[in-house]
Amino acid sequence: MPATAAADTTTAAPTIEEQRLDKAAPQEILRRSGFDDVAPDFARALSGTHSAAEAERVIAREGGQLWKRAVDRVQGRGPAGGDLSRDDDRPLYWGRLGMTRALGQWRPGFPLSDARRAALLDTLERTSRGQDSLNLPADKAGQHIKRIVVTGFDPFQLDADVRRSNPSGAAALALDGTTIRTDSGPARVETAVFPVRWADFANGTVERTLLPAFRTGPRRVDAFMTVSQGRVGRFDVERTNGAWRGGYPDNANISRTETVPIPADVPTPRPQPQWTTTTLPYERIVAANTGPVPVYDHTEVTEIPAGGTTPVVRPDGPTPGSTARAGSGGDYLSNEIAYRATLLRDAVGLKAPGGHLHTPVLQFGPGNTDPGTGQVTDPDFVHNREAITAQVRSILTVVATTTR
């Protein structure tokens, strides 16, 4: 009789992010949004697969459905699934982690190499973040439809407060697939969300997601805006982005201090520049009445001047020949996504407004600031997140109005 291939009995230890899933707040968020069924349903679907190819199809389907479900919930389509406010980005984050943990613990009844399992995880990450579904439209019947891509981030700094939400992720969910009306025509917005992990960025997740939309063709973007959470009480349009990772720990509790690494298989200028610059219409954004929170053209950077060895803060941007130590948006993944996106813009010759927007810090209400005793949500928290999303949309409308 022919030999039967042995089943794969290996499993992966839960990641640092997945370990946080068992805390009370994430479980409450999942339960009160109806997303507590995501991981069990996914595990059952995986258990019914009979080959790696079938598993790939199931994972792509389930990941895409999670993204759509999160978008629909935020945009008011279908059941809310519970009493958690619809604008909340956290069900997507914790639901995805339940899926990735289920994938790591899955023991298929067929051989599965470590490399193939990693590829399946990559598929799950891409599809559940909207990274493979930037469905930008082509022009119709002589009418130009403006095409805009917006990106957000997962919640972060969760060891300090596991309840945290990220307003950039909430804004991305609220904007995905929507249309902004301008005097010069409609603008279609497509969005994706990125992990707060150094390794994913080094592996090219940003470039892989954006490159199809940045390349020449009938669906090329007319504008893009990367968004993340920044400082308390202000929006910042970041003028300059730096090629430096400052080492702050990510969601996997990993630090990286180095020049931003660019994957070898993506188009990029050579030699690698230390700085890139926004092409967002920052003067118009700052001047416009976009909402109650002030918006700033933020120009400060930290550099090592040409011929020097000591970092210097420059309030008005970098000097010629200097080495980056922090862009206007800092030296964390906010700066890095802006650097990568604008570097890719320049590499492929995309002449379009693009750059980074920092939102205010999303804060809980004054009686709900202690993560040890506080609630997962409160009226001020919901109001603050909704207000940030509304102002991001207003800022994006300024961008859309000024595109061709």
ChimeraX attribute file (.defattr): number of C-alpha atoms within 10 A of each C-alpha:
attribute: neighborCount
match mode: 1-to-1
recipient: residues
	/A:1	3
	/A:2	4
	/A:3	5
	/A:4	7
	/A:5	9
	/A:6	11
	/A:7	12
	/A:8	14
	/A:9	13
	/A:10	15
	/A:11	16
	/A:12	14
	/A:13	11
	/A:14	16
	/A:15	14
	/A:16	12
	/A:17	18
	/A:18	18
	/A:19	13
	/A:20	18
	/A:21	20
	/A:22	10
	/A:23	11
	/A:24	12
	/A:25	20
	/A:26	22
	/A:27	17
	/A:28	18
	/A:29	24
	/A:30	24
	/A:31	17
	/A:32	17
	/A:33	23
	/A:34	18
	/A:35	25
	/A:36	20
	/A:37	13
	/A:38	22
	/A:39	20
	/A:40	13
	/A:41	14
	/A:42	19
	/A:43	18
	/A:44	12
	/A:45	14
	/A:46	21
	/A:47	15
	/A:48	13
	/A:49	17
	/A:50	12
	/A:51	13
	/A:52	17
	/A:53	12
	/A:54	13
	/A:55	19
	/A:56	20
	/A:57	14
	/A:58	19
	/A:59	25
	/A:60	21
	/A:61	15
	/A:62	21
	/A:63	24
	/A:64	22
	/A:65	16
	/A:66	23
	/A:67	25
	/A:68	19
	/A:69	19
	/A:70	28
	/A:71	24
	/A:72	18
	/A:73	24
	/A:74	23
	/A:75	16
	/A:76	13
	/A:77	12
	/A:78	10
	/A:79	12
	/A:80	17
	/A:81	15
	/A:82	14
	/A:83	11
	/A:84	20
	/A:85	17
	/A:86	24
	/A:87	22
	/A:88	25
	/A:89	28
	/A:90	24
	/A:91	28
	/A:92	28
	/A:93	24
	/A:94	25
	/A:95	25
	/A:96	23
	/A:97	22
	/A:98	26
	/A:99	26
	/A:100	24
	/A:101	22
	/A:102	22
	/A:103	24
	/A:104	18
	/A:105	16
	/A:106	19
	/A:107	18
	/A:108	22
	/A:109	16
	/A:110	16
	/A:111	16
	/A:112	18
	/A:113	12
	/A:114	12
	/A:115	9
	/A:116	14
	/A:117	19
	/A:118	14
	/A:119	13
	/A:120	21
	/A:121	19
	/A:122	17
	/A:123	20
	/A:124	24
	/A:125	25
	/A:126	22
	/A:127	22
	/A:128	30
	/A:129	29
	/A:130	27
	/A:131	23
	/A:132	18
	/A:133	18
	/A:134	20
	/A:135	17
	/A:136	21
	/A:137	18
	/A:138	15
	/A:139	13
	/A:140	8
	/A:141	6
	/A:142	6
	/A:143	10
	/A:144	15
	/A:145	20
	/A:146	28
	/A:147	25
	/A:148	28
	/A:149	26
	/A:150	25
	/A:151	28
	/A:152	26
	/A:153	28
	/A:154	24
	/A:155	25
	/A:156	22
	/A:157	15
	/A:158	14
	/A:159	12
	/A:160	10
	/A:161	15
	/A:162	19
	/A:163	24
	/A:164	23
	/A:165	29
	/A:166	22
	/A:167	33
	/A:168	32
	/A:169	29
	/A:170	28
	/A:171	30
	/A:172	29
	/A:173	33
	/A:174	26
	/A:175	27
	/A:176	25
	/A:177	17
	/A:178	14
	/A:179	17
	/A:180	18
	/A:181	14
	/A:182	15
	/A:183	8
	/A:184	14
	/A:185	14
	/A:186	17
	/A:187	25
	/A:188	22
	/A:189	26
	/A:190	26
	/A:191	27
	/A:192	28
	/A:193	27
	/A:194	23
	/A:195	20
	/A:196	20
	/A:197	19
	/A:198	23
	/A:199	15
	/A:200	13
	/A:201	21
	/A:202	14
	/A:203	14
	/A:204	17
	/A:205	19
	/A:206	22
	/A:207	24
	/A:208	16
	/A:209	19
	/A:210	22
	/A:211	17
	/A:212	15
	/A:213	21
	/A:214	26
	/A:215	17
	/A:216	13
	/A:217	10
	/A:218	11
	/A:219	18
	/A:220	20
	/A:221	27
	/A:222	23
	/A:223	27
	/A:224	30
	/A:225	25
	/A:226	26
	/A:227	27
	/A:228	27
	/A:229	23
	/A:230	20
	/A:231	12
	/A:232	11
	/A:233	14
	/A:234	15
	/A:235	25
	/A:236	23
	/A:237	27
	/A:238	27
	/A:239	26
	/A:240	28
	/A:241	35
	/A:242	31
	/A:243	26
	/A:244	27
	/A:245	24
	/A:246	18
	/A:247	15
	/A:248	14
	/A:249	16
	/A:250	19
	/A:251	19
	/A:252	15
	/A:253	13
	/A:254	13
	/A:255	16
	/A:256	17
	/A:257	12
	/A:258	12
	/A:259	16
	/A:260	21
	/A:261	16
	/A:262	18
	/A:263	15
	/A:264	9
	/A:265	9
	/A:266	14
	/A:267	16
	/A:268	19
	/A:269	12
	/A:270	7
	/A:271	6
	/A:272	13
	/A:273	15
	/A:274	20
	/A:275	22
	/A:276	21
	/A:277	21
	/A:278	21
	/A:279	19
	/A:280	25
	/A:281	18
	/A:282	24
	/A:283	11
	/A:284	13
	/A:285	21
	/A:286	18
	/A:287	12
	/A:288	13
	/A:289	15
	/A:290	19
	/A:291	15
	/A:292	11
	/A:293	15
	/A:294	14
	/A:295	25
	/A:296	19
	/A:297	18
	/A:298	21
	/A:299	19
	/A:300	20
	/A:301	27
	/A:302	22
	/A:303	26
	/A:304	20
	/A:305	19
	/A:306	11
	/A:307	9
	/A:308	11
	/A:309	10
	/A:310	8
	/A:311	15
	/A:312	16
	/A:313	15
	/A:314	16
	/A:315	12
	/A:316	13
	/A:317	20
	/A:318	27
	/A:319	13
	/A:320	8
	/A:321	14
	/A:322	17
	/A:323	24
	/A:324	24
	/A:325	23
	/A:326	28
	/A:327	33
	/A:328	26
	/A:329	28
	/A:330	22
	/A:331	24
	/A:332	22
	/A:333	24
	/A:334	24
	/A:335	28
	/A:336	26
	/A:337	25
	/A:338	30
	/A:339	29
	/A:340	24
	/A:341	26
	/A:342	26
	/A:343	24
	/A:344	22
	/A:345	26
	/A:346	18
	/A:347	16
	/A:348	16
	/A:349	12
	/A:350	18
	/A:351	13
	/A:352	19
	/A:353	23
	/A:354	26
	/A:355	30
	/A:356	32
	/A:357	32
	/A:358	25
	/A:359	26
	/A:360	23
	/A:361	21
	/A:362	25
	/A:363	18
	/A:364	25
	/A:365	17
	/A:366	10
	/A:367	10
	/A:368	17
	/A:369	13
	/A:370	11
	/A:371	15
	/A:372	11
	/A:373	8
	/A:374	16
	/A:375	16
	/A:376	19
	/A:377	19
	/A:378	16
	/A:379	10
	/A:380	16
	/A:381	18
	/A:382	19
	/A:383	16
	/A:384	18
	/A:385	24
	/A:386	21
	/A:387	17
	/A:388	23
	/A:389	23
	/A:390	17
	/A:391	20
	/A:392	24
	/A:393	19
	/A:394	18
	/A:395	24
	/A:396	25
	/A:397	19
	/A:398	21
	/A:399	22
	/A:400	28
	/A:401	18
	/A:402	17
	/A:403	19
	/A:404	13
